[in-house]
Amino acid sequence: MSLRATTSQTIGPYLRIGLEWMVIEDLAPQGVAGERVRIEGRVLDGDGRPVNDAAVEIWQANSHGKYASPEDTQDKPLDPKFRGYGRSLTDNDGNFRFRTIKPGRVPGSEGKLQAPHLAVTIFMRGLLKQLLTRIYFPDEPANADDPVLKLVPAERRPTLLARRKGDGVLEWNVILQGKNETVFFDF
């Protein structure tokens, strides 16, 4: 008898089947304070083909810069209607979408304010570990001083910036590898 390594376990390819009941694409129902924004995008593989079985999750602060979490002890208003968390599953063309608000600025690890951003986690078939990244807002003056964005080489920063697609609509795509690969963070 010889010992051989077993294959690794991966999530999927059944994310849609397992998580469809947990989709939350509208984070900000009527009555939530803040600038409304719709985020649309696609998850694409290294060959530019759509990934049709991925989950894209976002976590963000409210318009005042406070997270809906007991760990956020800032003395800022908490909006009980604002979820602060969403999940969208990609369709056959790799599309995902969210309806939310532009978040306020939150302090970083050393207390310095970060630019408004959405924290993004991506799960998909073939990944042993989820991918973490961020979405930053276009034409945001605070981007120039964001401590996390400053760690990213200047030529790679555009992969973290959403693009204006229309009135209140932003486009942000996830490129998994190759040319224009999205910046992913270690954790």
Buried (B, 14 or more C-beta within 10 A) or exposed (E): EEEEEEEEEEBBEEBBEEBEEEBEBBBBEEEBBBEEBBBBBBBBBEEEEBBBBBBBBBBBBBBBBBBBEEEBEEEBEBBEEBBBBBBBBBBEEBBBBBBBBBBBBBEEEEEEBBBBBBBBBBBBBBBEEBBBBBBBBEEBEBBEEBBBBEEBEEEEBEBBBBEEBEEEBBBBBBBBEEEEEBBBBEE
